[in-house]
Amino acid sequence: MTTTPCTVCCIGLGAMGWGIAANLALRKAHIDSHIAVWNRTQSKAQEHAAAYGTHVVETLTAAADTDVIVTCLPTSAEVTSVAHEMAPHLRRGALWIDCTSGDPQATRDICAFLAQKGVDFVDSPVSGGPQGALSGALTAMVGGSVFNRAQPFIACFARKKIVHCGGVGSGHAVKAMNNSLNAAHLIVAGEALLALAEFGVDPAVALDAINASSGRSLQTEVRMPTEVLTRKFDYGFKLGLMLKDVNTAILGLGVPETDTSLLRLTQNVLEASVNEHGVDVDYTTV
Ligand code: NDP
């Protein structure tokens, strides 16, 4: 007996969505699927089709006529907007996998809205950056009760690790805190290296010692040497998106307003940096 292949439509082909869609296309045989792509700027979807043999979908109405939808958009606001536009055309029984780094409460609202249309939902934000997305080596933090249904699709692009964090929104909650830690580590490492430079220690030499010692982190081991000391500032994650994640962690999860909150200090430093440099520069600019 033959079965009809499943159709998957990826919505949003930015720094992360591009690689996520690519890895779904490269592993389509594993999930017995056809992979389609929709992007607001359509030329990018056409480039993706040329590179990976994906099928370009020209409208959100057409994108809705699919079994699995994978979104990777800037914030939950854009996910909510496309969900409302697609809603009348969604298939009952479809599955929606949201790889946006979203807001946990807004995500619960999206899940409830889609449930009325008979659509299952998981939040599945990812970590690993554009390079991890291209190589399919992301970590996914998944929230929602239909984890088992979503897992084979997520496994195509999150081959580093997949963690089921709990109910819907819990993936987004963990992701917001992960990025807050990322930003805090980067900022404090920058402060430390500046002080050492003023004292006359070459930052590269300082990192050589720190990275074999207890003060090291991903930021000192990788981000500082490759993006900051080189003055490249080109990791591929926008400063405005990092501030969004830290705001999500603090406002969405109710971090208390105390003078000793390092998460709130991190938020203040990111806000100052956004005011100085704008939202579109790389987050390592902070
Ligand atoms: P980009 O800015 O590179 O891409 C954003 C994508 O969203 C583009 O495809 C863009 O389309 C689309 N888009 C923007 N606004 C709208 C809209 N109003 N309607 C429809 N589509 C829209 O972002 P990233 O790929 O970097 O980030 C996507 C998500 O992944 C974010 O939530 C981010 O926080 C998260 N993330 C990012 C990481 C990174 O290192 N970059 C790492 C992990 C998570 P268009 O091409 O037309 O502009």
Residues whose N, C-alpha, C, O or C-beta is under 5 A from the ligand:
A	BS01	NDP	G12 L13 G14 A15 M16 G17 R40 T41 C72 L73 P74 T75 E78 C99 T100 S101 V126 S127 G129 P130 G236 F237 L241
